[in-house]
Amino acid sequence: MGTQKVLVGHYKNGKPRYRTIITYGNAKHMFDLAVQMNDYRMKIENILHKPVANMVCEIIVRDGNTYMATSRGVTENAYLVPVGKISDRWMKRYMEKKAGDLIKALETKTLPPPCKTRECWGGNKCEKFCAVNKFCDAYGGK
C-alpha cells in the first residue's frame, strides 16, 4: 500500500488541485510484510508439508470512517491485501544472512551491520519503532 496524488480539478486561480489516494501493489512499501509472510509460508510448506497457494494480509485501518480517511479514499475499516510470493532461494539466503549476522554479533559482543535503507524505512523505523536505537552506530540516537 502507498499513496499517490491525483489531479482532480483546478482552483479559481488556475493552480492544479490534487487529492491523495491509497494505492495497492507497490512492492517497495510491502517489503517487511512480504518477507515475514514468505518466511511463514516456507515454514508451513517445509515443516507442516502443507501447500500455500496464496497469501493475504488483513490491514485494519486505525482511523477508519473518519472524514480524513474517506477524503483520501479509505472507505473500509479493514482491507485484504494480497502478498506476492518471493522465491524460496532468495528468502533462504536473506534469512540465513540475517541470522548469521545476529549470531556473529552475539558471539563477538559487537553490533551487527546496519540495515539497508529499505529495511529501516529510511531511518523512520529506527526513530519511531526501535527500542534499542540508542545503541546503533547507524542510527546514532538522532
N, C-alpha and C positions, 0 to 999 in steps of 0.2 A: 504494500500500500504506500502511496505517496500523495503529493498534491500537485496540482497544475493550475496555472492561471489561464482562464479562457475569456476572450473578448466577448462581452455581452451587449455592448452599445456605446454610446458617446454621451459625455456631459454636454451641457449647453455651450460651454466654452470650447468645444471641439476636442478635448482630451479624451483618449480612449478609456473606457470603463471595463474593469476586469472582475471576474468572480473566481474565487478559489474553489476548486472541486477536488474530490477524492478520486485517485486513480488506482487501478489494480494491476498486478502482473509485473511490477518493477522489481526485478531480482536484486537490485542494489539495496533496496530498503528491506529485503526479506532475508538477508544473508544469515543472521543469527538463527532465525526461525527455521530456515531451510536446513542448516547444519544440524540443529538439535533434532528436528523431526526425522531427518535421514539417518541420524545415529540411532534413534529409536527403531526406525524401520529395519536397519541392518541387524539390530539385536533381536527383534521379533523373528526375522527370517532365519537367522543363524541359530538361535537358542531354542525358540519355540517351534521352528520349522513350519511357520505359517506364512503364506504369501501375502504381501501387501500390495494391493492393486493401485490404490491412490491414497493421498494424504490431504487432509483438510484441517485447518485450524479455526476454531471459533474465536473471533475477536469481539470482545464485549466493549461497547462504547461507554466511556465514563460519563460524558455529558450528553447522552442521547436525549432526544426530544426537547432540546433547548432551541431557542431562536438561532443562536450562532451555529450550532451543528446543522440545523435544517438549511440555513442560508449557504452553507458550504457543501451541501449535497449529502450530508449524513442523515439519512431518513429512518434508519432502523436502530434498534437497541443492540443488535448483535449481527455480525456478518460471518459467513463461512468463506474462508479464503483458501483456495487450493494452493498446495505447496508442491513444487516440482521435484522430481527425483534427481538426485546428484549421483554420479557414478560411484559404485562401490569402491573402485580403485582410488579415486580422489579422496573419498571420505576416510578410507583406511589410512592413507598417507597423512592426511590432515590431522586426524585424531592421534596417530602414533607420534607425530612431530610434537603436538601439544603435550601429550603425556610424557614424552621423553624430556622435553624442556622442563616440565614441572618436577619430575623425578631428579634430574640433574641439579636443579635449583635447591631442592630439599637436601640432597646429599652433600652439596658443597656449601650450603647455607648462604647462597647468593640469590639475587633476583633473577627470574627468568628473563629472556629477551622481551623487549616491549612488543605490544600487539601492533598489528598493521592498522592503518587508518580506518579501513572498513570494519575492522573488528571492534574498535573502540568509538565508532561513530564520530570520528574527527576530534576525539577528546571529550565529547559530550557525555559519553557513557562513564568515563573515568571521573569527571567532575560531579555528576549528579547521582550516580548509582554505585560507585565503588567505595566500600568501607575501608579499604587499605591503600587508597591512592597516595596518602602522605609518605608511604614507604617506596613508591615507584619512582625510579630515576626518569622515566619517560614523561610522567605527568609532573613531577616536581612540586606537588602541593600548590599549584597555581590558584 
